[in-house]
Amino acid sequence: MQIVLPSELEQLIQRQLASGKYQSALDVITAGIHLLDQQDDIYQGRLPELQQDAQIGWEAAQRGELVEGPTAMAQIQENLRSRHASAK
């Protein structure tokens, strides 16, 4: 199989090679394909959970239980700060 890559992908491969982490362009491409495969496995494993979360969100929206974006982000950030503080 022969593949022609866009120049930006060729540059990415060259940067990876220059880092010394990979010995060849094939190694870089193989690593990328393995990551894609792992990502797909993770997604497939989480698909039922994601679908359930989406259903919960949809039902909450139907009941009018919505939170504006900035408010939701502030709540998420506060939860993260609290978790981080309690983990110390």
HTML snippet that shows the backbone in 3Dmol.js (N, CA, C, O; Angstrom):
<script src="https://3Dmol.org/build/3Dmol-min.js"></script>
<div id="view" style="width:600px;height:400px;position:relative"></div>
<script>
const pdb = `
ATOM      1  N   MET A   1       0.843  -1.169   0.000  1.00  0.00           N
ATOM      2  CA  MET A   1       0.000   0.000   0.000  1.00  0.00           C
ATOM      3  C   MET A   1       0.896   1.242   0.000  1.00  0.00           C
ATOM      4  O   MET A   1       1.847   1.345   0.774  1.00  0.00           O
ATOM      5  N   GLN A   2       0.570   2.162  -0.872  1.00  0.00           N
ATOM      6  CA  GLN A   2       1.291   3.423  -0.899  1.00  0.00           C
ATOM      7  C   GLN A   2       0.315   4.535  -0.537  1.00  0.00           C
ATOM      8  O   GLN A   2      -0.819   4.572  -1.013  1.00  0.00           O
ATOM      9  N   ILE A   3       0.783   5.435   0.314  1.00  0.00           N
ATOM     10  CA  ILE A   3      -0.051   6.525   0.782  1.00  0.00           C
ATOM     11  C   ILE A   3       0.705   7.831   0.590  1.00  0.00           C
ATOM     12  O   ILE A   3       1.891   7.927   0.905  1.00  0.00           O
ATOM     13  N   VAL A   4       0.017   8.819   0.077  1.00  0.00           N
ATOM     14  CA  VAL A   4       0.605  10.148  -0.053  1.00  0.00           C
ATOM     15  C   VAL A   4       0.033  11.001   1.076  1.00  0.00           C
ATOM     16  O   VAL A   4      -1.181  11.175   1.189  1.00  0.00           O
ATOM     17  N   LEU A   5       0.923  11.525   1.903  1.00  0.00           N
ATOM     18  CA  LEU A   5       0.492  12.320   3.055  1.00  0.00           C
ATOM     19  C   LEU A   5       0.554  13.804   2.749  1.00  0.00           C
ATOM     20  O   LEU A   5       1.433  14.261   2.018  1.00  0.00           O
ATOM     21  N   PRO A   6      -0.382  14.554   3.312  1.00  0.00           N
ATOM     22  CA  PRO A   6      -0.292  16.012   3.180  1.00  0.00           C
ATOM     23  C   PRO A   6       0.976  16.505   3.884  1.00  0.00           C
ATOM     24  O   PRO A   6       1.488  15.846   4.789  1.00  0.00           O
ATOM     25  N   SER A   7       1.465  17.649   3.466  1.00  0.00           N
ATOM     26  CA  SER A   7       2.730  18.155   3.994  1.00  0.00           C
ATOM     27  C   SER A   7       2.688  18.353   5.507  1.00  0.00           C
ATOM     28  O   SER A   7       3.701  18.148   6.176  1.00  0.00           O
ATOM     29  N   GLU A   8       1.539  18.747   6.064  1.00  0.00           N
ATOM     30  CA  GLU A   8       1.482  18.939   7.519  1.00  0.00           C
ATOM     31  C   GLU A   8       1.669  17.626   8.275  1.00  0.00           C
ATOM     32  O   GLU A   8       2.238  17.620   9.366  1.00  0.00           O
ATOM     33  N   LEU A   9       1.199  16.517   7.709  1.00  0.00           N
ATOM     34  CA  LEU A   9       1.423  15.219   8.343  1.00  0.00           C
ATOM     35  C   LEU A   9       2.881  14.779   8.180  1.00  0.00           C
ATOM     36  O   LEU A   9       3.464  14.186   9.087  1.00  0.00           O
ATOM     37  N   GLU A  10       3.446  15.070   7.040  1.00  0.00           N
ATOM     38  CA  GLU A  10       4.863  14.766   6.850  1.00  0.00           C
ATOM     39  C   GLU A  10       5.716  15.538   7.853  1.00  0.00           C
ATOM     40  O   GLU A  10       6.678  15.002   8.404  1.00  0.00           O
ATOM     41  N   GLN A  11       5.358  16.803   8.087  1.00  0.00           N
ATOM     42  CA  GLN A  11       6.095  17.615   9.055  1.00  0.00           C
ATOM     43  C   GLN A  11       5.934  17.054  10.470  1.00  0.00           C
ATOM     44  O   GLN A  11       6.886  17.048  11.249  1.00  0.00           O
ATOM     45  N   LEU A  12       4.736  16.588  10.795  1.00  0.00           N
ATOM     46  CA  LEU A  12       4.507  15.982  12.099  1.00  0.00           C
ATOM     47  C   LEU A  12       5.374  14.739  12.264  1.00  0.00           C
ATOM     48  O   LEU A  12       5.977  14.535  13.318  1.00  0.00           O
ATOM     49  N   ILE A  13       5.434  13.931  11.252  1.00  0.00           N
ATOM     50  CA  ILE A  13       6.278  12.725  11.306  1.00  0.00           C
ATOM     51  C   ILE A  13       7.737  13.121  11.474  1.00  0.00           C
ATOM     52  O   ILE A  13       8.453  12.508  12.265  1.00  0.00           O
ATOM     53  N   GLN A  14       8.185  14.129  10.749  1.00  0.00           N
ATOM     54  CA  GLN A  14       9.573  14.579  10.868  1.00  0.00           C
ATOM     55  C   GLN A  14       9.877  15.084  12.274  1.00  0.00           C
ATOM     56  O   GLN A  14      10.961  14.836  12.802  1.00  0.00           O
ATOM     57  N   ARG A  15       8.928  15.790  12.883  1.00  0.00           N
ATOM     58  CA  ARG A  15       9.128  16.263  14.264  1.00  0.00           C
ATOM     59  C   ARG A  15       9.246  15.090  15.233  1.00  0.00           C
ATOM     60  O   ARG A  15      10.067  15.111  16.150  1.00  0.00           O
ATOM     61  N   GLN A  16       8.428  14.080  15.022  1.00  0.00           N
ATOM     62  CA  GLN A  16       8.492  12.900  15.886  1.00  0.00           C
ATOM     63  C   GLN A  16       9.822  12.165  15.712  1.00  0.00           C
ATOM     64  O   GLN A  16      10.411  11.692  16.684  1.00  0.00           O
ATOM     65  N   LEU A  17      10.278  12.075  14.485  1.00  0.00           N
ATOM     66  CA  LEU A  17      11.572  11.442  14.228  1.00  0.00           C
ATOM     67  C   LEU A  17      12.703  12.247  14.863  1.00  0.00           C
ATOM     68  O   LEU A  17      13.630  11.676  15.438  1.00  0.00           O
ATOM     69  N   ALA A  18      12.624  13.567  14.758  1.00  0.00           N
ATOM     70  CA  ALA A  18      13.658  14.433  15.324  1.00  0.00           C
ATOM     71  C   ALA A  18      13.697  14.330  16.842  1.00  0.00           C
ATOM     72  O   ALA A  18      14.742  14.566  17.449  1.00  0.00           O
ATOM     73  N   SER A  19      12.582  13.983  17.460  1.00  0.00           N
ATOM     74  CA  SER A  19      12.549  13.852  18.920  1.00  0.00           C
ATOM     75  C   SER A  19      13.367  12.656  19.388  1.00  0.00           C
ATOM     76  O   SER A  19      13.739  12.568  20.559  1.00  0.00           O
ATOM     77  N   GLY A  20      13.645  11.737  18.468  1.00  0.00           N
ATOM     78  CA  GLY A  20      14.412  10.545  18.817  1.00  0.00           C
ATOM     79  C   GLY A  20      13.572   9.417  19.384  1.00  0.00           C
ATOM     80  O   GLY A  20      14.092   8.347  19.697  1.00  0.00           O
ATOM     81  N   LYS A  21      12.302   9.648  19.515  1.00  0.00           N
ATOM     82  CA  LYS A  21      11.421   8.627  20.083  1.00  0.00           C
ATOM     83  C   LYS A  21      11.153   7.487  19.095  1.00  0.00           C
ATOM     84  O   LYS A  21      10.911   6.350  19.499  1.00  0.00           O
ATOM     85  N   TYR A  22      11.200   7.800  17.820  1.00  0.00           N
ATOM     86  CA  TYR A  22      10.905   6.813  16.785  1.00  0.00           C
ATOM     87  C   TYR A  22      12.090   6.672  15.848  1.00  0.00           C
ATOM     88  O   TYR A  22      12.840   7.624  15.628  1.00  0.00           O
ATOM     89  N   GLN A  23      12.253   5.469  15.295  1.00  0.00           N
ATOM     90  CA  GLN A  23      13.372   5.190  14.404  1.00  0.00           C
ATOM     91  C   GLN A  23      13.041   5.416  12.938  1.00  0.00           C
ATOM     92  O   GLN A  23      13.933   5.658  12.124  1.00  0.00           O
ATOM     93  N   SER A  24      11.752   5.336  12.601  1.00  0.00           N
ATOM     94  CA  SER A  24      11.372   5.486  11.198  1.00  0.00           C
ATOM     95  C   SER A  24       9.972   6.078  11.089  1.00  0.00           C
ATOM     96  O   SER A  24       9.214   6.109  12.058  1.00  0.00           O
ATOM     97  N   ALA A  25       9.649   6.543   9.895  1.00  0.00           N
ATOM     98  CA  ALA A  25       8.308   7.078   9.637  1.00  0.00           C
ATOM     99  C   ALA A  25       7.264   5.982   9.864  1.00  0.00           C
ATOM    100  O   ALA A  25       6.171   6.254  10.361  1.00  0.00           O
ATOM    101  N   LEU A  26       7.602   4.756   9.502  1.00  0.00           N
ATOM    102  CA  LEU A  26       6.682   3.645   9.710  1.00  0.00           C
ATOM    103  C   LEU A  26       6.391   3.459  11.197  1.00  0.00           C
ATOM    104  O   LEU A  26       5.257   3.156  11.567  1.00  0.00           O
ATOM    105  N   ASP A  27       7.395   3.634  12.053  1.00  0.00           N
ATOM    106  CA  ASP A  27       7.178   3.535  13.502  1.00  0.00           C
ATOM    107  C   ASP A  27       6.206   4.597  13.990  1.00  0.00           C
ATOM    108  O   ASP A  27       5.348   4.320  14.828  1.00  0.00           O
ATOM    109  N   VAL A  28       6.336   5.811  13.470  1.00  0.00           N
ATOM    110  CA  VAL A  28       5.441   6.901  13.863  1.00  0.00           C
ATOM    111  C   VAL A  28       4.017   6.580  13.428  1.00  0.00           C
ATOM    112  O   VAL A  28       3.081   6.721  14.215  1.00  0.00           O
ATOM    113  N   ILE A  29       3.849   6.158  12.208  1.00  0.00           N
ATOM    114  CA  ILE A  29       2.517   5.844  11.678  1.00  0.00           C
ATOM    115  C   ILE A  29       1.911   4.663  12.427  1.00  0.00           C
ATOM    116  O   ILE A  29       0.721   4.672  12.744  1.00  0.00           O
ATOM    117  N   THR A  30       2.721   3.650  12.710  1.00  0.00           N
ATOM    118  CA  THR A  30       2.237   2.489  13.456  1.00  0.00           C
ATOM    119  C   THR A  30       1.763   2.890  14.845  1.00  0.00           C
ATOM    120  O   THR A  30       0.716   2.431  15.301  1.00  0.00           O
ATOM    121  N   ALA A  31       2.530   3.747  15.523  1.00  0.00           N
ATOM    122  CA  ALA A  31       2.129   4.221  16.848  1.00  0.00           C
ATOM    123  C   ALA A  31       0.806   4.967  16.766  1.00  0.00           C
ATOM    124  O   ALA A  31      -0.055   4.800  17.630  1.00  0.00           O
ATOM    125  N   GLY A  32       0.639   5.783  15.744  1.00  0.00           N
ATOM    126  CA  GLY A  32      -0.611   6.522  15.565  1.00  0.00           C
ATOM    127  C   GLY A  32      -1.789   5.602  15.340  1.00  0.00           C
ATOM    128  O   GLY A  32      -2.874   5.832  15.874  1.00  0.00           O
ATOM    129  N   ILE A  33      -1.582   4.571  14.558  1.00  0.00           N
ATOM    130  CA  ILE A  33      -2.660   3.615  14.290  1.00  0.00           C
ATOM    131  C   ILE A  33      -3.020   2.851  15.558  1.00  0.00           C
ATOM    132  O   ILE A  33      -4.195   2.597  15.822  1.00  0.00           O
ATOM    133  N   HIS A  34      -2.002   2.482  16.350  1.00  0.00           N
ATOM    134  CA  HIS A  34      -2.275   1.802  17.624  1.00  0.00           C
ATOM    135  C   HIS A  34      -3.066   2.696  18.572  1.00  0.00           C
ATOM    136  O   HIS A  34      -3.981   2.227  19.249  1.00  0.00           O
ATOM    137  N   LEU A  35      -2.718   3.980  18.624  1.00  0.00           N
ATOM    138  CA  LEU A  35      -3.467   4.914  19.466  1.00  0.00           C
ATOM    139  C   LEU A  35      -4.909   5.047  18.995  1.00  0.00           C
ATOM    140  O   LEU A  35      -5.829   5.104  19.811  1.00  0.00           O
ATOM    141  N   LEU A  36      -5.105   5.097  17.693  1.00  0.00           N
ATOM    142  CA  LEU A  36      -6.451   5.173  17.137  1.00  0.00           C
ATOM    143  C   LEU A  36      -7.257   3.938  17.524  1.00  0.00           C
ATOM    144  O   LEU A  36      -8.435   4.036  17.868  1.00  0.00           O
ATOM    145  N   ASP A  37      -6.613   2.777  17.465  1.00  0.00           N
ATOM    146  CA  ASP A  37      -7.274   1.531  17.839  1.00  0.00           C
ATOM    147  C   ASP A  37      -7.638   1.529  19.324  1.00  0.00           C
ATOM    148  O   ASP A  37      -8.734   1.111  19.696  1.00  0.00           O
ATOM    149  N   GLN A  38      -6.718   1.999  20.172  1.00  0.00           N
ATOM    150  CA  GLN A  38      -6.992   2.082  21.607  1.00  0.00           C
ATOM    151  C   GLN A  38      -8.131   3.056  21.879  1.00  0.00           C
ATOM    152  O   GLN A  38      -9.019   2.779  22.686  1.00  0.00           O
ATOM    153  N   GLN A  39      -8.097   4.191  21.202  1.00  0.00           N
ATOM    154  CA  GLN A  39      -9.146   5.196  21.382  1.00  0.00           C
ATOM    155  C   GLN A  39     -10.504   4.615  20.986  1.00  0.00           C
ATOM    156  O   GLN A  39     -11.503   4.858  21.662  1.00  0.00           O
ATOM    157  N   ASP A  40     -10.542   3.864  19.914  1.00  0.00           N
ATOM    158  CA  ASP A  40     -11.783   3.243  19.470  1.00  0.00           C
ATOM    159  C   ASP A  40     -12.273   2.235  20.501  1.00  0.00           C
ATOM    160  O   ASP A  40     -13.470   2.168  20.780  1.00  0.00           O
ATOM    161  N   ASP A  41     -11.355   1.446  21.074  1.00  0.00           N
ATOM    162  CA  ASP A  41     -11.725   0.480  22.108  1.00  0.00           C
ATOM    163  C   ASP A  41     -12.308   1.192  23.322  1.00  0.00           C
ATOM    164  O   ASP A  41     -13.308   0.748  23.888  1.00  0.00           O
ATOM    165  N   ILE A  42     -11.682   2.296  23.721  1.00  0.00           N
ATOM    166  CA  ILE A  42     -12.165   3.062  24.870  1.00  0.00           C
ATOM    167  C   ILE A  42     -13.553   3.615  24.569  1.00  0.00           C
ATOM    168  O   ILE A  42     -14.459   3.533  25.399  1.00  0.00           O
ATOM    169  N   TYR A  43     -13.711   4.179  23.376  1.00  0.00           N
ATOM    170  CA  TYR A  43     -15.005   4.752  23.003  1.00  0.00           C
ATOM    171  C   TYR A  43     -16.082   3.670  23.000  1.00  0.00           C
ATOM    172  O   TYR A  43     -17.172   3.872  23.536  1.00  0.00           O
ATOM    173  N   GLN A  44     -15.778   2.532  22.400  1.00  0.00           N
ATOM    174  CA  GLN A  44     -16.771   1.459  22.341  1.00  0.00           C
ATOM    175  C   GLN A  44     -17.111   0.956  23.735  1.00  0.00           C
ATOM    176  O   GLN A  44     -18.261   0.612  24.007  1.00  0.00           O
ATOM    177  N   GLY A  45     -16.116   0.909  24.625  1.00  0.00           N
ATOM    178  CA  GLY A  45     -16.357   0.478  25.988  1.00  0.00           C
ATOM    179  C   GLY A  45     -17.193   1.471  26.770  1.00  0.00           C
ATOM    180  O   GLY A  45     -17.927   1.087  27.681  1.00  0.00           O
ATOM    181  N   ARG A  46     -17.087   2.746  26.420  1.00  0.00           N
ATOM    182  CA  ARG A  46     -17.813   3.795  27.134  1.00  0.00           C
ATOM    183  C   ARG A  46     -19.112   4.186  26.444  1.00  0.00           C
ATOM    184  O   ARG A  46     -19.880   4.984  26.980  1.00  0.00           O
ATOM    185  N   LEU A  47     -19.364   3.639  25.272  1.00  0.00           N
ATOM    186  CA  LEU A  47     -20.546   4.053  24.518  1.00  0.00           C
ATOM    187  C   LEU A  47     -21.838   3.916  25.319  1.00  0.00           C
ATOM    188  O   LEU A  47     -22.629   4.859  25.334  1.00  0.00           O
ATOM    189  N   PRO A  48     -22.093   2.783  25.986  1.00  0.00           N
ATOM    190  CA  PRO A  48     -23.340   2.700  26.759  1.00  0.00           C
ATOM    191  C   PRO A  48     -23.415   3.758  27.862  1.00  0.00           C
ATOM    192  O   PRO A  48     -24.482   4.316  28.115  1.00  0.00           O
ATOM    193  N   GLU A  49     -22.292   4.031  28.513  1.00  0.00           N
ATOM    194  CA  GLU A  49     -22.259   5.053  29.562  1.00  0.00           C
ATOM    195  C   GLU A  49     -22.547   6.437  28.974  1.00  0.00           C
ATOM    196  O   GLU A  49     -23.304   7.219  29.549  1.00  0.00           O
ATOM    197  N   LEU A  50     -21.938   6.727  27.831  1.00  0.00           N
ATOM    198  CA  LEU A  50     -22.163   8.022  27.182  1.00  0.00           C
ATOM    199  C   LEU A  50     -23.617   8.169  26.734  1.00  0.00           C
ATOM    200  O   LEU A  50     -24.211   9.242  26.848  1.00  0.00           O
ATOM    201  N   GLN A  51     -24.176   7.075  26.223  1.00  0.00           N
ATOM    202  CA  GLN A  51     -25.573   7.113  25.797  1.00  0.00           C
ATOM    203  C   GLN A  51     -26.498   7.353  26.992  1.00  0.00           C
ATOM    204  O   GLN A  51     -27.478   8.090  26.887  1.00  0.00           O
ATOM    205  N   GLN A  52     -26.181   6.728  28.124  1.00  0.00           N
ATOM    206  CA  GLN A  52     -26.984   6.921  29.330  1.00  0.00           C
ATOM    207  C   GLN A  52     -26.885   8.368  29.813  1.00  0.00           C
ATOM    208  O   GLN A  52     -27.889   8.973  30.188  1.00  0.00           O
ATOM    209  N   ASP A  53     -25.659   8.924  29.802  1.00  0.00           N
ATOM    210  CA  ASP A  53     -25.475  10.320  30.203  1.00  0.00           C
ATOM    211  C   ASP A  53     -26.255  11.259  29.289  1.00  0.00           C
ATOM    212  O   ASP A  53     -26.867  12.222  29.751  1.00  0.00           O
ATOM    213  N   ALA A  54     -26.229  10.975  27.993  1.00  0.00           N
ATOM    214  CA  ALA A  54     -26.969  11.804  27.043  1.00  0.00           C
ATOM    215  C   ALA A  54     -28.475  11.720  27.318  1.00  0.00           C
ATOM    216  O   ALA A  54     -29.181  12.726  27.242  1.00  0.00           O
ATOM    217  N   GLN A  55     -28.955  10.526  27.636  1.00  0.00           N
ATOM    218  CA  GLN A  55     -30.377  10.352  27.934  1.00  0.00           C
ATOM    219  C   GLN A  55     -30.764  11.122  29.196  1.00  0.00           C
ATOM    220  O   GLN A  55     -31.817  11.757  29.243  1.00  0.00           O
ATOM    221  N   ILE A  56     -29.908  11.061  30.220  1.00  0.00           N
ATOM    222  CA  ILE A  56     -30.171  11.798  31.459  1.00  0.00           C
ATOM    223  C   ILE A  56     -30.236  13.301  31.169  1.00  0.00           C
ATOM    224  O   ILE A  56     -31.117  14.000  31.669  1.00  0.00           O
ATOM    225  N   GLY A  57     -29.290  13.790  30.354  1.00  0.00           N
ATOM    226  CA  GLY A  57     -29.284  15.202  29.982  1.00  0.00           C
ATOM    227  C   GLY A  57     -30.530  15.593  29.204  1.00  0.00           C
ATOM    228  O   GLY A  57     -31.123  16.644  29.445  1.00  0.00           O
ATOM    229  N   TRP A  58     -30.916  14.744  28.276  1.00  0.00           N
ATOM    230  CA  TRP A  58     -32.114  15.018  27.470  1.00  0.00           C
ATOM    231  C   TRP A  58     -33.352  15.096  28.360  1.00  0.00           C
ATOM    232  O   TRP A  58     -34.176  15.999  28.213  1.00  0.00           O
ATOM    233  N   GLU A  59     -33.475  14.146  29.280  1.00  0.00           N
ATOM    234  CA  GLU A  59     -34.634  14.134  30.170  1.00  0.00           C
ATOM    235  C   GLU A  59     -34.645  15.368  31.072  1.00  0.00           C
ATOM    236  O   GLU A  59     -35.705  15.944  31.319  1.00  0.00           O
ATOM    237  N   ALA A  60     -33.481  15.774  31.563  1.00  0.00           N
ATOM    238  CA  ALA A  60     -33.398  16.976  32.393  1.00  0.00           C
ATOM    239  C   ALA A  60     -33.804  18.203  31.580  1.00  0.00           C
ATOM    240  O   ALA A  60     -34.501  19.085  32.082  1.00  0.00           O
ATOM    241  N   ALA A  61     -33.365  18.255  30.327  1.00  0.00           N
ATOM    242  CA  ALA A  61     -33.727  19.387  29.460  1.00  0.00           C
ATOM    243  C   ALA A  61     -35.234  19.413  29.230  1.00  0.00           C
ATOM    244  O   ALA A  61     -35.841  20.484  29.221  1.00  0.00           O
ATOM    245  N   GLN A  62     -35.836  18.256  29.047  1.00  0.00           N
ATOM    246  CA  GLN A  62     -37.278  18.191  28.835  1.00  0.00           C
ATOM    247  C   GLN A  62     -38.049  18.689  30.057  1.00  0.00           C
ATOM    248  O   GLN A  62     -39.146  19.231  29.928  1.00  0.00           O
ATOM    249  N   ARG A  63     -37.462  18.499  31.249  1.00  0.00           N
ATOM    250  CA  ARG A  63     -38.096  18.973  32.481  1.00  0.00           C
ATOM    251  C   ARG A  63     -37.758  20.438  32.765  1.00  0.00           C
ATOM    252  O   ARG A  63     -38.237  21.008  33.745  1.00  0.00           O
ATOM    253  N   GLY A  64     -36.939  21.042  31.913  1.00  0.00           N
ATOM    254  CA  GLY A  64     -36.549  22.430  32.109  1.00  0.00           C
ATOM    255  C   GLY A  64     -35.447  22.616  33.128  1.00  0.00           C
ATOM    256  O   GLY A  64     -35.231  23.729  33.608  1.00  0.00           O
ATOM    257  N   GLU A  65     -34.753  21.560  33.464  1.00  0.00           N
ATOM    258  CA  GLU A  65     -33.677  21.606  34.463  1.00  0.00           C
ATOM    259  C   GLU A  65     -32.346  21.873  33.775  1.00  0.00           C
ATOM    260  O   GLU A  65     -31.452  21.027  33.784  1.00  0.00           O
ATOM    261  N   LEU A  66     -32.223  23.037  33.186  1.00  0.00           N
ATOM    262  CA  LEU A  66     -31.011  23.385  32.456  1.00  0.00           C
ATOM    263  C   LEU A  66     -30.174  24.373  33.260  1.00  0.00           C
ATOM    264  O   LEU A  66     -30.696  25.153  34.056  1.00  0.00           O
ATOM    265  N   VAL A  67     -28.876  24.322  33.035  1.00  0.00           N
ATOM    266  CA  VAL A  67     -27.951  25.264  33.654  1.00  0.00           C
ATOM    267  C   VAL A  67     -27.229  25.977  32.522  1.00  0.00           C
ATOM    268  O   VAL A  67     -26.745  25.334  31.590  1.00  0.00           O
ATOM    269  N   GLU A  68     -27.153  27.293  32.594  1.00  0.00           N
ATOM    270  CA  GLU A  68     -26.448  28.064  31.572  1.00  0.00           C
ATOM    271  C   GLU A  68     -24.976  27.659  31.539  1.00  0.00           C
ATOM    272  O   GLU A  68     -24.409  27.271  32.560  1.00  0.00           O
ATOM    273  N   GLY A  69     -24.370  27.751  30.371  1.00  0.00           N
ATOM    274  CA  GLY A  69     -22.983  27.329  30.173  1.00  0.00           C
ATOM    275  C   GLY A  69     -21.996  27.914  31.170  1.00  0.00           C
ATOM    276  O   GLY A  69     -21.259  27.152  31.796  1.00  0.00           O
ATOM    277  N   PRO A  70     -21.946  29.238  31.350  1.00  0.00           N
ATOM    278  CA  PRO A  70     -20.985  29.815  32.300  1.00  0.00           C
ATOM    279  C   PRO A  70     -21.188  29.311  33.734  1.00  0.00           C
ATOM    280  O   PRO A  70     -20.223  29.084  34.464  1.00  0.00           O
ATOM    281  N   THR A  71     -22.459  29.139  34.127  1.00  0.00           N
ATOM    282  CA  THR A  71     -22.757  28.623  35.468  1.00  0.00           C
ATOM    283  C   THR A  71     -22.273  27.185  35.599  1.00  0.00           C
ATOM    284  O   THR A  71     -21.679  26.810  36.610  1.00  0.00           O
ATOM    285  N   ALA A  72     -22.529  26.390  34.578  1.00  0.00           N
ATOM    286  CA  ALA A  72     -22.085  24.993  34.601  1.00  0.00           C
ATOM    287  C   ALA A  72     -20.570  24.908  34.683  1.00  0.00           C
ATOM    288  O   ALA A  72     -20.033  24.103  35.445  1.00  0.00           O
ATOM    289  N   MET A  73     -19.875  25.733  33.904  1.00  0.00           N
ATOM    290  CA  MET A  73     -18.404  25.710  33.934  1.00  0.00           C
ATOM    291  C   MET A  73     -17.878  26.129  35.291  1.00  0.00           C
ATOM    292  O   MET A  73     -16.911  25.547  35.781  1.00  0.00           O
ATOM    293  N   ALA A  74     -18.492  27.123  35.908  1.00  0.00           N
ATOM    294  CA  ALA A  74     -18.075  27.570  37.245  1.00  0.00           C
ATOM    295  C   ALA A  74     -18.270  26.448  38.260  1.00  0.00           C
ATOM    296  O   ALA A  74     -17.433  26.253  39.142  1.00  0.00           O
ATOM    297  N   GLN A  75     -19.367  25.713  38.139  1.00  0.00           N
ATOM    298  CA  GLN A  75     -19.617  24.598  39.049  1.00  0.00           C
ATOM    299  C   GLN A  75     -18.589  23.491  38.851  1.00  0.00           C
ATOM    300  O   GLN A  75     -18.091  22.918  39.819  1.00  0.00           O
ATOM    301  N   ILE A  76     -18.276  23.196  37.605  1.00  0.00           N
ATOM    302  CA  ILE A  76     -17.279  22.157  37.308  1.00  0.00           C
ATOM    303  C   ILE A  76     -15.918  22.564  37.865  1.00  0.00           C
ATOM    304  O   ILE A  76     -15.229  21.754  38.484  1.00  0.00           O
ATOM    305  N   GLN A  77     -15.535  23.818  37.644  1.00  0.00           N
ATOM    306  CA  GLN A  77     -14.242  24.287  38.141  1.00  0.00           C
ATOM    307  C   GLN A  77     -14.182  24.238  39.662  1.00  0.00           C
ATOM    308  O   GLN A  77     -13.156  23.866  40.231  1.00  0.00           O
ATOM    309  N   GLU A  78     -15.266  24.609  40.319  1.00  0.00           N
ATOM    310  CA  GLU A  78     -15.299  24.552  41.786  1.00  0.00           C
ATOM    311  C   GLU A  78     -15.200  23.109  42.274  1.00  0.00           C
ATOM    312  O   GLU A  78     -14.502  22.831  43.249  1.00  0.00           O
ATOM    313  N   ASN A  79     -15.888  22.199  41.606  1.00  0.00           N
ATOM    314  CA  ASN A  79     -15.798  20.776  41.975  1.00  0.00           C
ATOM    315  C   ASN A  79     -14.364  20.266  41.821  1.00  0.00           C
ATOM    316  O   ASN A  79     -13.870  19.527  42.673  1.00  0.00           O
ATOM    317  N   LEU A  80     -13.706  20.656  40.748  1.00  0.00           N
ATOM    318  CA  LEU A  80     -12.323  20.236  40.533  1.00  0.00           C
ATOM    319  C   LEU A  80     -11.398  20.813  41.602  1.00  0.00           C
ATOM    320  O   LEU A  80     -10.517  20.118  42.109  1.00  0.00           O
ATOM    321  N   ARG A  81     -11.602  22.090  41.943  1.00  0.00           N
ATOM    322  CA  ARG A  81     -10.786  22.710  42.996  1.00  0.00           C
ATOM    323  C   ARG A  81     -10.995  21.991  44.323  1.00  0.00           C
ATOM    324  O   ARG A  81     -10.036  21.738  45.052  1.00  0.00           O
ATOM    325  N   SER A  82     -12.237  21.663  44.636  1.00  0.00           N
ATOM    326  CA  SER A  82     -12.543  20.972  45.889  1.00  0.00           C
ATOM    327  C   SER A  82     -11.889  19.596  45.927  1.00  0.00           C
ATOM    328  O   SER A  82     -11.319  19.201  46.945  1.00  0.00           O
ATOM    329  N   ARG A  83     -11.972  18.871  44.822  1.00  0.00           N
ATOM    330  CA  ARG A  83     -11.341  17.545  44.759  1.00  0.00           C
ATOM    331  C   ARG A  83      -9.841  17.639  44.914  1.00  0.00           C
ATOM    332  O   ARG A  83      -9.217  16.848  45.621  1.00  0.00           O
ATOM    333  N   HIS A  84      -9.274  18.623  44.237  1.00  0.00           N
ATOM    334  CA  HIS A  84      -7.815  18.807  44.298  1.00  0.00           C
ATOM    335  C   HIS A  84      -7.381  19.158  45.723  1.00  0.00           C
ATOM    336  O   HIS A  84      -6.375  18.643  46.212  1.00  0.00           O
ATOM    337  N   ALA A  85      -8.134  20.028  46.384  1.00  0.00           N
ATOM    338  CA  ALA A  85      -7.801  20.438  47.745  1.00  0.00           C
ATOM    339  C   ALA A  85      -7.929  19.275  48.724  1.00  0.00           C
ATOM    340  O   ALA A  85      -7.109  19.135  49.632  1.00  0.00           O
ATOM    341  N   SER A  86      -8.945  18.449  48.546  1.00  0.00           N
ATOM    342  CA  SER A  86      -9.153  17.318  49.482  1.00  0.00           C
ATOM    343  C   SER A  86      -8.165  16.181  49.216  1.00  0.00           C
ATOM    344  O   SER A  86      -7.947  15.338  50.086  1.00  0.00           O
ATOM    345  N   ALA A  87      -7.569  16.151  48.027  1.00  0.00           N
ATOM    346  CA  ALA A  87      -6.607  15.092  47.696  1.00  0.00           C
ATOM    347  C   ALA A  87      -5.237  15.362  48.314  1.00  0.00           C
ATOM    348  O   ALA A  87      -4.400  14.461  48.373  1.00  0.00           O
ATOM    349  N   LYS A  88      -5.000  16.584  48.772  1.00  0.00           N
ATOM    350  CA  LYS A  88      -3.697  16.931  49.338  1.00  0.00           C
ATOM    351  C   LYS A  88      -3.537  16.450  50.748  1.00  0.00           C
ATOM    352  O   LYS A  88      -2.491  16.667  51.359  1.00  0.00           O
TER     353      LYS A  88
END
`;
const viewer = $3Dmol.createViewer("view");
viewer.addModel(pdb, "pdb");
viewer.setStyle({}, {cartoon: {color: "spectrum"}});
viewer.zoomTo();
viewer.render();
</script>
